[in-house]
């Protein structure tokens, strides 16, 4: 039986050039000279890595696909999240885009733009695309949002697509290892306080529906991300609202996929 495939882009100790690799237990093995995670996603190759190995604790994990070509976000895709914001359930997926520069490593940091005073977290399941509209894998993501900009600007590009607004990782777990993405536990903590505790079964539109809807008009390419929405428990809906501050630490964990943790710079 092949080991669970978890694809990463990483920096070995003392290195300045990133490598593509595979996490196996507590080690990272290089995929080979010139290999990239995007190429693996395109080919669907699950051959175990056999290159040089380093302890996982000694490498620096980067965004698994650095600067994805496209990051599609989905708004109001959890029933309880729509309810906490006083919104009706959407009849179709609400799609927006985050820019390639929004993607940063799982460890962040998040850098709050100077014009933003109400920074919020959104723990999310990220779908990672392969070739031909095939779902190649899944990751953990934070759809960091500037609530003040979101509330006063009808388009969400600045509110959700600013630089560094999408930490994700810690790796891409290939789709064959996630038989039911529609029933995964998702939890988010801020400074150790549990804020979100839900399951992806609360999604209004499932993974296949989202892929089909987006691909009606947009070509999905290997390495593209779809952020599938966030559950209830975001900061703006608390009483009183609790927005992220400098020094806060956000941790997001999804069953079978691992966890990401990043600070607000």
C-alpha positions in Angstrom: 0.0 0.0 0.0 1.3 3.4 -0.9 1.8 5.9 2.0 -0.5 8.8 2.3 0.7 11.4 -0.2 1.1 14.9 1.3 2.8 17.3 -1.1 4.8 20.3 0.0 7.0 23.1 -1.2 9.8 23.7 1.3 13.1 25.1 2.1 15.7 22.7 3.5 18.0 23.9 6.3 20.2 26.7 5.1 18.8 26.7 1.6 17.5 29.6 -0.4 15.9 27.7 -3.3 12.6 25.9 -2.6 12.1 22.2 -3.4 9.0 20.1 -4.0 8.6 17.2 -1.7 6.4 14.7 0.1 5.8 14.5 3.9 6.1 10.9 5.1 5.7 10.5 8.8 8.2 13.0 10.4 10.4 13.4 7.3 10.2 15.4 4.1 11.6 13.7 1.0 12.5 15.6 -2.2 10.5 14.7 -5.3 13.5 15.1 -7.6 15.4 17.8 -9.5 13.1 20.3 -11.2 10.0 18.8 -9.9 7.1 21.0 -8.7 4.0 20.4 -6.8 1.9 21.9 -9.6 3.4 19.3 -12.0 2.4 16.5 -9.7 -1.1 17.8 -9.4 -1.4 18.0 -13.2 -0.2 14.4 -13.7 -1.9 12.8 -10.8 1.4 10.8 -10.2 1.3 9.2 -6.7 4.7 7.5 -7.0 6.4 7.9 -3.6 9.2 10.4 -3.4 12.7 8.9 -3.2 15.0 11.9 -3.0 17.0 13.4 -0.2 15.3 13.4 3.2 15.2 15.9 6.0 13.4 15.9 9.4 10.1 17.7 9.1 10.9 19.8 12.1 14.1 21.1 10.3 12.5 22.4 7.1 10.5 25.6 6.4 7.1 24.8 4.8 6.1 27.3 2.1 2.7 27.7 0.3 2.3 24.2 -1.3 1.7 25.9 -4.7 3.5 29.2 -4.5 1.4 32.0 -6.1 -1.5 29.9 -7.4 -2.8 31.1 -10.8 -6.3 31.5 -9.4 -7.8 31.4 -5.9 -11.6 31.2 -6.0 -13.4 32.0 -2.8 -17.0 31.1 -1.9 -19.1 33.4 0.3 -21.9 32.3 2.7 -21.4 28.5 2.0 -22.2 27.3 5.6 -25.8 27.5 6.8 -24.8 28.4 10.3 -22.4 31.2 9.1 -25.2 32.7 7.0 -27.5 32.6 10.0 -25.0 34.3 12.3 -24.7 37.2 9.8 -28.4 37.5 9.4 -28.2 36.5 5.7 -30.5 34.4 3.6 -29.1 31.2 2.2 -27.8 31.8 -1.4 -29.6 30.1 -4.3 -26.2 29.6 -6.1 -22.6 29.8 -5.0 -21.3 33.3 -4.4 -17.9 33.4 -6.0 -15.1 35.9 -5.6 -11.3 35.9 -6.4 -8.3 36.3 -4.2 -5.1 37.4 -6.0 -2.0 35.1 -6.4 0.0 37.4 -4.0 -2.6 36.6 -1.2 -1.1 33.1 -0.9 1.5 32.8 1.8 3.0 29.9 3.8 0.9 28.1 6.5 2.9 29.8 9.2 2.1 33.3 7.7 2.6 35.9 9.0 -0.6 37.8 8.2 0.2 41.5 7.6 -2.7 43.8 8.1 -2.9 46.7 5.6 -2.7 50.1 7.2 -6.2 51.0 6.0 -7.8 48.0 7.7 -9.1 48.2 11.3 -11.4 45.1 11.4 -9.3 42.1 10.4 -11.1 38.7 10.7 -10.2 35.0 10.3 -12.1 32.4 8.3 -11.0 28.8 8.6 -11.8 26.9 5.4 -11.3 23.7 3.5 -9.3 24.4 0.3 -9.8 22.3 -2.8 -6.7 22.0 -5.0 -7.3 21.3 -8.7 -5.6 18.9 -11.0 -5.9 18.6 -14.8 -9.3 18.5 -16.5 -11.5 19.8 -13.6 -10.2 16.9 -11.5 -9.9 17.6 -7.7 -6.3 16.6 -7.0 -6.2 17.3 -3.2 -7.2 19.3 -0.2 -5.5 21.7 2.3 -6.3 24.0 5.2 -6.7 27.7 4.5 -7.5 31.0 6.2 -9.6 33.4 4.1 -8.4 36.4 6.0 -10.9 39.3 5.5 -11.0 43.0 6.1 -14.5 43.4 7.4 -14.5 47.2 7.2 -13.6 47.1 3.5 -16.0 44.3 2.8 -18.9 46.2 4.4 -18.4 49.4 2.5 -17.2 48.1 -0.9 -19.6 46.1 -3.1 -16.6 44.2 -4.7 -14.5 42.2 -2.3 -11.2 42.3 -4.1 -9.6 44.6 -1.6 -11.3 43.1 1.4 -10.3 39.5 0.7 -7.6 39.6 -2.0 -4.9 41.8 -0.3 -1.3 40.6 -0.1 -0.9 37.8 2.4 -4.6 37.2 3.0 -4.5 33.4 2.3 -2.2 31.4 4.4 -2.7 27.7 3.4 -1.2 24.3 3.8 0.5 22.8 5.7 0.6 20.5 2.7 -1.7 19.2 0.0 -3.3 15.8 0.9 -4.1 14.0 -2.3 -7.8 13.4 -3.0 -7.5 9.6 -2.8 -6.8 10.0 0.9 -10.0 12.1 1.6 -12.9 9.9 0.6 -15.6 12.3 1.9 -14.6 16.0 1.9 -18.2 16.7 2.8 -17.8 15.4 6.3 -14.6 16.7 7.9 -14.3 18.4 11.3 -13.0 22.0 11.1 -11.9 24.0 14.1 -10.3 27.4 14.5 -8.6 28.9 17.6 -7.4 32.5 18.3 -4.8 32.7 21.0 -5.9 29.2 22.2 -9.6 30.1 22.4 -11.8 27.8 20.3 -13.8 30.0 17.9 -15.1 27.7 15.2 -16.1 24.1 15.7 -18.0 22.6 12.8 -18.1 20.1 10.0 -18.0 20.5 6.3 -21.4 18.7 6.2 -22.8 22.2 7.0 -21.7 23.4 3.6 -24.6 24.5 1.4 -22.8 23.6 -1.9 -20.5 20.7 -1.9 -17.1 20.3 -3.6 -18.4 18.8 -6.8 -21.1 21.5 -7.1 -18.5 24.2 -6.6 -16.2 22.8 -9.2 -19.0 22.4 -11.7 -20.3 25.9 -11.1 -17.0 27.7 -11.5 -16.0 25.6 -14.5 -19.1 26.7 -16.4 -17.3 29.9 -17.2 -13.7 29.7 -15.9 -11.0 27.2 -16.9 -9.7 25.5 -13.8 -6.0 24.6 -14.1 -3.6 22.5 -11.9 -2.8 24.2 -8.7 -5.8 26.5 -8.7 -7.5 26.7 -5.3 -11.2 26.9 -4.3 -11.8 28.1 -0.8 -15.1 26.5 0.1 -16.4 28.9 2.7 -16.2 29.3 6.5 -18.4 28.0 9.3 -20.0 30.0 12.1 -17.8 31.5 14.7 -16.0 34.3 12.9 -14.9 37.4 14.9 -17.4 39.9 13.5 -20.4 37.8 14.7 -19.2 37.7 18.3 -20.8 39.9 21.0 -19.0 42.1 21.1 -17.1 41.6 17.8 -13.5 40.3 18.3 -11.2 41.4 15.5 -7.6 40.2 15.0 -4.9 42.4 16.6 -1.1 42.5 16.2 0.4 39.5 17.9 -2.7 37.3 17.8 -2.1 33.7 16.7 -4.7 31.9 14.6 -4.7 28.1 14.4 -7.0 26.2 12.0 -7.3 22.4 12.0 -9.2 20.1 9.6 -9.6 16.4 10.2 -7.3 14.3 8.1 -5.6 17.3 6.6 -3.5 18.8 9.4 -3.3 22.3 10.8 -1.9 25.7 10.0 -0.9 28.3 12.6 0.1 31.9 11.9 0.5 35.2 13.7 -0.8 38.6 12.9 2.2 40.8 12.2 
